[in-house]
Amino acid sequence: DREFRDITMQMLNKAADLSRAHGFELSAVVLGSGVTSLAETLADRAGHVIVYDDPRLQHFDPDLHKEILAALLAERKPLLTLLGHTHWSLDLAPALAVKTGYPLATDCVDILVDTAAAAPPVPKVVRQVYGGKMFARMAFREAASYLVTVRGGAFPAAQAGEYQAEIVQAPLPPGLTDT
């Protein structure tokens, strides 16, 4: 609907904290139709804003989004990819994990990275268990990259950051079928 949900700013805040603490590059990805100007609102929250602006992305299509993100992840090889834990990501995240072979942790309330423990670092996540009565810290198996869905409200949505993003208009990967 040409606006970002609160979870977007919450995830970017946590990602910025991790990036500052560990020297990671921070990129945000925007997919949709007519979203180029919307992407500019993230310019102070990430080092790069990668925009896929195409009429085929006007409505959420988990298969199309999966193919686009899988191609991007293969190209950029991020350590972590964060997605909001929404009804859309319940379709997208598992399909993306299967497509990429990357481990997935869902509905996380914290993300921890210890860069001193291993190279490359293996993140840990915190999830609530037993109806929120306990917190469990979970480790991933070692992999090239990791997928995490983040629970809404787990992190504060900080105000504008110190970034001056390069906004990159990205073409859709070749070979996508029209839907």
VOROKE-377749 format. One line per 4 residues: number of its first residue (from 1); for each residue x, y, z negated of N, C-alpha, C, CB. Coordinates in steps of 0.05 Angstrom, whole numbers. Glycine has a CB too. Layout:
BEGIN
NUM> X Y Z X Y Z X Y Z X Y Z ~ ... .
END
This chain:
BEGIN
1> 16 -24 0 0 0 0 17 25 0 -19 0 -24 ~ 41 23 10 59 46 13 66 60 -14 48 66 32 ~ 68 44 -34 78 53 -60 91 30 -75 55 66 -77 ~ 110 37 -92 124 17 -107 109 11 -133 153 25 -113 .
5> 109 -13 -141 98 -21 -167 118 -15 -188 89 -51 -167 ~ 109 -14 -213 127 -9 -235 150 -29 -237 112 -8 -261 ~ 144 -54 -230 164 -75 -232 188 -69 -214 152 -102 -224 ~ 184 -55 -192 206 -48 -174 226 -30 -189 196 -33 -149 .
9> 217 -10 -202 234 8 -217 247 -5 -241 219 34 -225 ~ 232 -23 -254 242 -38 -277 265 -56 -268 220 -55 -289 ~ 262 -70 -246 283 -88 -236 308 -72 -227 274 -105 -212 ~ 303 -49 -214 326 -33 -205 341 -22 -229 316 -10 -187 .
13> 327 -15 -251 340 -6 -275 358 -28 -286 319 3 -296 ~ 348 -52 -289 364 -74 -299 387 -80 -280 347 -100 -303 ~ 382 -81 -254 403 -86 -234 425 -64 -236 391 -87 -206 ~ 417 -39 -240 437 -18 -242 454 -22 -267 423 10 -243 .
17> 441 -30 -289 456 -36 -314 477 -58 -309 437 -44 -337 ~ 468 -80 -296 487 -102 -290 509 -93 -271 471 -126 -278 ~ 501 -77 -251 521 -68 -231 542 -50 -244 507 -52 -209 ~ 534 -31 -262 553 -14 -275 571 -31 -294 538 7 -292 .
21> 560 -49 -308 575 -65 -328 595 -84 -315 557 -80 -345 ~ 589 -93 -291 606 -114 -279 618 -106 -251 590 -139 -275 ~ 613 -82 -242 625 -73 -217 611 -85 -193 654 -79 -217 ~ 586 -92 -195 572 -104 -172 561 -82 -154 548 -121 -182 .
25> 557 -88 -129 544 -70 -110 514 -74 -113 553 -75 -81 ~ 499 -53 -113 470 -55 -116 456 -46 -90 460 -37 -140 ~ 439 -64 -80 423 -58 -56 394 -64 -62 433 -74 -32 ~ 377 -48 -51 348 -52 -52 338 -58 -24 333 -28 -65 .
29> 318 -75 -22 307 -83 4 278 -75 4 311 -113 9 ~ 269 -62 26 242 -53 29 232 -66 55 239 -22 30 ~ 210 -81 53 197 -93 77 169 -82 79 197 -124 74 ~ 161 -75 104 134 -65 108 132 -51 135 125 -47 86 .
33> 109 -39 139 104 -23 163 99 6 154 79 -34 178 ~ 115 24 166 113 52 159 125 58 132 84 61 160 ~ 146 44 125 157 47 98 184 62 97 161 20 86 ~ 193 72 119 219 85 120 220 109 100 226 95 148 .
37> 200 126 100 201 149 82 198 139 53 178 169 89 ~ 183 118 48 180 107 22 208 97 11 160 83 22 ~ 224 86 29 250 76 21 268 98 10 264 62 44 ~ 264 122 20 280 145 11 276 151 -19 273 170 27 .
41> 254 143 -30 249 148 -59 267 130 -76 220 142 -66 ~ 280 110 -64 298 93 -79 327 101 -76 295 64 -70 ~ 332 123 -61 360 130 -55 377 136 -79 359 154 -37 ~ 365 145 -101 381 151 -125 381 127 -144 370 175 -139 .
45> 372 104 -135 370 80 -152 387 57 -142 342 72 -156 ~ 399 59 -119 415 37 -108 436 48 -89 397 17 -93 ~ 457 33 -85 478 41 -67 471 39 -38 503 24 -72 ~ 453 19 -32 443 15 -5 413 9 -7 458 -8 10 .
49> 398 20 11 370 13 14 367 2 42 350 37 8 ~ 361 -23 44 358 -37 70 329 -38 76 371 -66 69 ~ 321 -27 99 293 -24 106 287 -41 131 287 6 112 ~ 267 -58 128 255 -73 150 228 -60 155 254 -104 145 .
53> 226 -44 175 201 -29 181 191 -39 208 205 2 181 ~ 169 -55 207 159 -67 231 129 -72 228 174 -94 237 ~ 113 -68 249 84 -73 247 77 -101 237 71 -67 273 ~ 94 -121 243 88 -148 234 89 -151 204 108 -168 247 .
57> 101 -131 190 103 -132 161 82 -115 147 131 -122 153 ~ 61 -107 162 40 -91 150 27 -106 127 20 -83 171 ~ 23 -132 130 10 -148 109 30 -169 100 -16 -161 119 ~ 29 -176 74 48 -195 63 44 -222 76 44 -197 33 .
61> 66 -233 86 66 -260 98 91 -274 86 68 -259 130 ~ 86 -293 67 109 -305 54 129 -319 72 100 -324 33 ~ 118 -331 94 136 -344 113 154 -325 127 120 -361 133 ~ 143 -303 136 158 -282 150 178 -269 131 139 -261 163 .
65> 169 -261 108 187 -249 88 210 -269 80 171 -241 63 ~ 203 -294 77 224 -314 71 245 -315 92 211 -342 68 ~ 238 -315 117 257 -316 139 275 -291 140 243 -320 166 ~ 263 -268 136 278 -243 136 298 -243 113 259 -219 134 .
69> 288 -249 89 306 -248 65 327 -270 66 289 -252 40 ~ 321 -293 76 341 -315 79 363 -306 97 328 -341 89 ~ 357 -293 119 377 -283 138 394 -262 124 364 -272 164 ~ 381 -244 110 396 -222 96 414 -234 74 376 -203 83 .
73> 405 -253 59 421 -265 38 445 -280 50 404 -284 21 ~ 441 -293 72 463 -307 85 484 -288 95 452 -324 109 ~ 475 -264 104 494 -244 114 508 -230 91 479 -224 130 ~ 494 -221 70 506 -204 50 517 -219 26 485 -185 40 .
77> 507 -244 21 517 -261 0 517 -247 -28 545 -271 6 ~ 494 -238 -38 494 -226 -64 496 -246 -86 468 -210 -68 ~ 506 -238 -109 507 -256 -132 478 -262 -142 524 -245 -155 ~ 463 -241 -145 435 -243 -155 416 -230 -136 433 -230 -183 .
81> 392 -242 -134 370 -230 -120 347 -229 -139 363 -245 -93 ~ 337 -206 -145 314 -203 -163 289 -197 -148 320 -180 -183 ~ 268 -211 -156 241 -207 -145 222 -203 -169 232 -231 -126 ~ 203 -186 -166 183 -183 -187 167 -209 -189 164 -160 -181 .
85> 160 -216 -214 143 -240 -218 114 -232 -214 148 -252 -247 ~ 106 -233 -189 79 -225 -181 66 -248 -167 79 -199 -164 ~ 40 -245 -160 28 -267 -146 40 -270 -118 -3 -262 -143 ~ 52 -249 -107 66 -252 -81 91 -268 -84 72 -225 -69 .
89> 106 -263 -105 132 -278 -108 127 -307 -116 149 -264 -129 ~ 104 -313 -126 98 -341 -132 97 -358 -107 71 -344 -147 ~ 91 -345 -84 93 -359 -58 121 -356 -46 72 -347 -38 ~ 132 -332 -48 157 -326 -35 182 -338 -48 160 -297 -33 .
93> 185 -335 -74 209 -343 -88 216 -373 -85 208 -337 -117 ~ 197 -392 -89 204 -420 -86 210 -427 -57 181 -437 -95 ~ 196 -415 -38 202 -420 -10 229 -409 -2 180 -407 8 ~ 237 -387 -13 263 -375 -8 285 -393 -21 265 -346 -19 .
97> 280 -403 -44 299 -421 -57 303 -446 -41 289 -428 -86 ~ 282 -458 -30 285 -482 -14 300 -475 12 257 -494 -7 ~ 293 -453 24 306 -445 50 336 -440 46 292 -420 61 ~ 343 -427 24 371 -419 20 387 -440 5 373 -393 5 .
101> 373 -457 -11 387 -476 -29 397 -463 -54 410 -488 -14 ~ 389 -438 -59 398 -424 -84 380 -431 -107 398 -393 -79 ~ 391 -434 -131 374 -439 -154 357 -416 -161 392 -446 -178 ~ 333 -422 -172 313 -402 -179 305 -405 -208 288 -405 -160 .
105> 303 -382 -221 291 -380 -248 268 -361 -246 312 -372 -270 ~ 245 -368 -258 222 -351 -255 213 -339 -282 199 -368 -244 ~ 199 -318 -280 186 -304 -303 206 -298 -325 164 -322 -314 ~ 229 -286 -317 251 -280 -336 247 -253 -349 278 -281 -321 .
109> 255 -252 -375 253 -227 -390 280 -215 -395 239 -232 -416 ~ 302 -229 -388 329 -217 -389 347 -233 -371 339 -217 -418 ~ 369 -219 -363 389 -231 -345 416 -224 -357 387 -221 -316 ~ 433 -244 -361 459 -240 -373 480 -250 -354 461 -255 -401 .
113> 502 -235 -352 524 -242 -334 550 -239 -350 524 -226 -308 ~ 565 -260 -352 591 -259 -366 613 -262 -345 593 -280 -388 ~ 623 -240 -336 644 -241 -315 670 -252 -325 647 -214 -302 ~ 674 -252 -351 699 -262 -362 699 -293 -364 704 -250 -389 .
117> 676 -305 -364 674 -334 -369 681 -350 -344 646 -341 -378 ~ 674 -341 -321 679 -357 -297 681 -339 -273 656 -378 -292 ~ 695 -349 -253 696 -334 -228 689 -353 -205 725 -322 -223 ~ 668 -349 -191 649 -328 -194 631 -332 -219 631 -325 -169 .
121> 620 -310 -229 604 -313 -253 579 -329 -248 597 -285 -265 ~ 570 -343 -269 545 -358 -268 526 -344 -287 548 -388 -275 ~ 505 -331 -277 487 -316 -295 471 -335 -313 469 -298 -280 ~ 460 -324 -334 441 -338 -351 416 -320 -352 453 -343 -380 .
125> 394 -333 -357 369 -318 -359 355 -325 -385 350 -324 -335 ~ 338 -307 -394 322 -311 -418 293 -312 -409 327 -289 -439 ~ 279 -333 -419 251 -337 -413 236 -341 -440 246 -361 -394 ~ 211 -334 -440 195 -340 -464 183 -368 -460 172 -318 -467 .
129> 182 -383 -482 171 -409 -482 151 -412 -505 193 -431 -484 ~ 135 -432 -504 114 -437 -524 96 -413 -528 127 -444 -551 ~ 86 -403 -505 67 -381 -506 79 -355 -517 44 -388 -522 ~ 105 -351 -513 119 -327 -522 128 -328 -551 101 -304 -519 .
133> 126 -351 -564 135 -354 -592 165 -356 -595 121 -377 -605 ~ 178 -365 -573 207 -369 -574 219 -359 -548 215 -399 -579 ~ 245 -353 -549 260 -346 -526 280 -368 -520 274 -318 -529 ~ 283 -375 -495 303 -395 -487 322 -383 -468 288 -420 -475 .
137> 348 -386 -473 369 -378 -455 375 -401 -437 395 -367 -471 ~ 374 -397 -411 378 -418 -392 401 -412 -374 353 -424 -376 ~ 417 -432 -368 440 -429 -350 433 -441 -323 466 -442 -362 ~ 444 -430 -302 441 -440 -275 463 -461 -270 442 -418 -254 .
141> 458 -478 -251 480 -494 -240 497 -475 -223 470 -519 -223 ~ 523 -481 -220 540 -464 -204 531 -464 -175 569 -473 -206 ~ 529 -440 -164 520 -436 -136 532 -411 -125 489 -436 -135 ~ 528 -407 -99 538 -383 -86 522 -359 -93 539 -387 -56 .
145> 496 -362 -99 478 -340 -105 455 -351 -122 468 -327 -79 ~ 440 -332 -134 419 -340 -152 394 -323 -147 428 -338 -182 ~ 371 -335 -150 345 -321 -147 332 -319 -174 327 -335 -126 ~ 321 -296 -181 308 -292 -207 282 -276 -203 327 -278 -227 .
149> 260 -286 -213 236 -269 -214 235 -257 -242 210 -285 -207 ~ 228 -232 -243 229 -216 -268 201 -209 -276 246 -190 -264 ~ 195 -215 -302 169 -208 -313 165 -178 -314 165 -221 -341 ~ 142 -169 -306 135 -141 -308 136 -132 -337 108 -135 -296 .
153> 148 -108 -342 150 -97 -368 174 -107 -384 126 -103 -384 ~ 190 -126 -372 213 -137 -387 235 -116 -391 225 -161 -372 ~ 237 -97 -373 257 -76 -374 244 -49 -370 279 -80 -352 ~ 255 -28 -382 244 -1 -378 248 8 -349 256 19 -398 .
157> 231 25 -340 233 37 -313 247 64 -317 206 40 -299 ~ 273 64 -316 288 89 -321 282 109 -299 318 83 -322 ~ 288 134 -305 286 155 -285 308 152 -265 287 183 -299 ~ 309 171 -246 328 171 -225 356 165 -235 327 197 -210 .
161> 371 151 -219 398 143 -226 419 161 -213 403 115 -218 ~ 444 151 -214 466 166 -204 474 158 -175 490 163 -222 ~ 459 142 -163 466 132 -136 459 152 -114 452 105 -130 ~ 472 150 -92 466 165 -68 465 144 -45 487 188 -62 .
165> 443 130 -42 442 106 -25 445 113 4 415 93 -29 ~ 458 95 17 458 94 46 433 79 54 484 80 58 ~ 415 91 70 391 78 79 396 66 106 367 98 80 ~ 393 39 107 400 24 131 374 13 143 420 1 124 .
169> 369 20 168 347 9 183 356 -18 195 336 28 205 ~ 344 -39 186 353 -66 195 333 -78 214 357 -85 170 ~ 343 -90 236 324 -103 254 316 -130 242 338 -107 282 ~ 293 -139 250 284 -166 241 303 -186 254 255 -171 250 .
173> 308 -208 240 326 -229 251 314 -240 277 329 -252 231 ~ 331 -247 296 321 -258 321 308 -285 317 345 -261 341 ~ 289 -291 334 276 -317 333 251 -319 316 295 -337 324 ~ 243 -296 304 218 -297 288 194 -298 307 216 -272 269 .
177> 175 -314 300 151 -315 316 132 -293 308 137 -343 313 ~ 117 -283 328 97 -262 322 74 -275 307 87 -248 348 ~ 64 -262 286 41 -273 272 18 -254 274 48 -277 242 .
END
